[in-house]
Amino acid sequence: MRETDRKDDFSLQAISGTRAVMLAMNAKKNGLDDFLGFAVGTRSGDGEIHWLNGFKYFPSLISHAARGQRFSTAKHPIQDFKWGLYWAEPETDYSIVVRPLFRPDNGDLANLRAGTDLEVTIRTESETSGKHSILFNRGTIVSQKYSEEFDDDSLTQDELEEQLNDPQSDRTRWLSRGLLEGLLGFIDQARNGQFSLNGCFYELTYQPVLEALAAAAGRGATVDATYDAGYFKRSEGQRIETSNGTRNANAIKLFSGLPNLTFHERIHYINITHNKFIVLSENGHPVQVWTGSTNITPSGFTGQSNTGHIIRDERIAQMYIEYWQMIAADTQRKGLKAFVNKHTPNPDAELEQNSVTPMFSPRTGESMLDWYGNQMDSAKQTVMLTSAFGVTKKLAEHFNNDRDYLRYILMEQRCRSEDAREMLRRDRDTRIVMGQGLGVTGSQGHWHDIPGWQLEQWMAREHHFRSVGHVFFVHTKYMLIDPLTDDPKIFTGSANFSPGSLTSNDENMLLIRGDKHVADVYMTEFMRLLNHFYFRQVANQKANDGTADPNVAHLKEDDSWVSGHFRAENYRSKRRELFGIQP
C-alpha cells in the first residue's frame, strides 16, 4: 500500500509491506535554510504522538552517549530523506507523523522550531489472505538489536540448537519474524483426509516442519515429500552418498513409516535438486503453493535472509503438482527437461499484463538469462537484485553500461569472475552491498574482528552464531524491475539467476507482472536489508582503510547536511528522487 501527503514545501510517501513501512520524504530546495531534519512518530488512538528513536544526536546537547543509547527524533532529528519502520505487524493500521525541524533563530538546539506535520495512515499487507502472501524472516542476526536481546555466549551449542528448534522460544520467534509461523500455518490447513500436501525439498532437516508434516498426516491428510537423497553418478553407474543426503535421511528417520506420510528419494538430478515448495490440495484439486528461497533447516528460518511466497491460484497449483509428480518419480534429465520445456517454455519478450508465470528447471539452454537481462535493460526507474553467490557474467553484462537511474544489488559472496566484478562496477549508479556484521569480517563462518574499528563507544561488534555453512546473510533469490511504478515486475523463487539454476538444477520461479501489492512487500524488505548491510559495509570499509569517523553518531548542527541530497548526480539526491514524490 502507498499513501502520500504534501504540506508547505515538503512531501511524504509511505509504502507498506507486511512487517515494514518505508518512509520517503522530499522537499523544495529553496525552503531548507536552517533545516535540521525530520522527527518521525506514530499517533495512537488517543491522538498522542509517540516519537521514534535513533542513534544519532547533537553533540552540543549530549556530552557523552552510552553504547546503544537511543535518542528521540523529536529532539535529535533524522538527517536523511528516507527512513523505515521495521517493527510493524501485518494487517495493522499505522498513523505516521513526520515533522520537519529547523534551527531556531536564537540557535538553541534544545528548542527546535517545528514545521508543518506530514501525516498518513497506512495499513500493512496480510500474510494470511489474498492471492499472494509473502513472508520474510529477520535475516539480521548481525544487528545491534540481536546483540542486546540475546546472549549467545552464555549458551552451549546444544542449548542454542534446542532454542532454535522450538518455534515458541523468544529467540526463534524474533529471528523467524513470521516465516516459520507462515509455513506451519500453511501446513496446518491440511485439517483432515480431504487434504493432501506434496512437498519438494533440497534440505529437509528442521524438526518443527517435519513435526508439522507428521501432524497433518496424523489428522488424515496425505503427505508426500521428495528430498535430496544422494546422487546417482551416471559415469560410474552407482549411487553416491552426499553430506546433504545423509543429513536429510537422518532427520526424516524418526518420521518414516508413519501412516499417510511418504518420503520420496530424489537421486537422478543433474547438479542439485534445489526446490523448496509445497502444494496444498483439497478433495484432489491443487489450490495453493508455498515456494521461495527457504530451505527446511534451522538456518533457513532463523539465520540467512529468506522468503516464503504463498500463491492461492488453482491454475498455478496444478502446474506445480504436475512438476512435483515428475520429481517424485525421480525422472532423469532427458525426460524432465522435455517436460519443463513443454510446460514452461521461455516467455515471450514481454509478460502479459497482470500475470503470474511459473518457470521450472532444468531446461535446455541458458537463454532465460538473456530474457532476465533484457528485462533489466527495459527498466525505466530502477532494478533491485538479490544474489547469494555473486552475479554470473552473462547477467553482469547488463550492468556494464551507464544508466541515469539507480540499480541495487544485495549479495552474499562476490562474483567469481573478475570480468563480472568489473562490469558491476561500470556504472557509479549501481549500488552493490554485501552482507556483513559491524566490526567483523570473514566468509563462510571464518569471522575475525576488523582492526581499527572505532565505533565501540556507540555500537557493539556483531558476531554470527553460526560458524559452519556457505550462506550466512543473503539467501533470497528475487529481482525487481520498476517496483515503484504501476507496472512492476517481480521474479522470485528458488533459483539463483545462474546458468546452473537453469540447465542443471531442479528449480522453480514465479514471474509476476503488474501486482503493486507484491512489489511493495518485496521492495520494503529489500530496502530494509540493503540499508542494514549498507551501513555496516561503509563502517567496515572505513575501518579497514583507516578513514573511520569517530564522530559518526554526531548530527550536524546546521543545514550543511542538506546539500548532498540535492546535488546533481549525487547518490543521495537520486535516491530522494527515486523514492520520494514531488512536494
Secondary structure, DSSP 8 states (H G I E B T S, - for coil): -EEEEEETTEEEEEEE-SS-EEEEEEE-GGG-TTEEEEEEEEE-TTS-EEE-EES-B-TTT-S---TT--EETTTS-B-SSEEEE-S--TT-EEEEEEEEEE--TT--TTS-EE---EEEEEE---SSSSSEEEEE----SSSHHHHHH--GGGS-HHHHHHHHT-TTSHHHHHHHTTHHHHHHHHHHT--STTEEEEEEES-B--HHHHHHHHHHHHTT-EEEEEEE--EEETTTTEEE--HHHHHHHHHHTTTTT-TTEEEEEE---SS-B--EEEEEEETTEEEEEEEES--BSHHHHHSSB-EEEEE--HHHHHHHHHHHHHHHTT--HHHHHHHHHHHS----SS--TTEEEEEEES-SSSHHHHHHHHHHHT-SS-EEEEETT---HHHHGGGSS--SS-EEEEESS--S-HHHHHHHTS-TTEEEEE--BTTEE-STT--EE-TT---TTT------S--S-S-SSB---EEEESTTSSS-EEEEES--SSHHHHHTSBEEEEEEES-HHHHHHHHHHHHHHHHHHHHHHHHHHHHHHT---TTTTB--SSGGGSGGGTSTT-HHHHHHHHH----
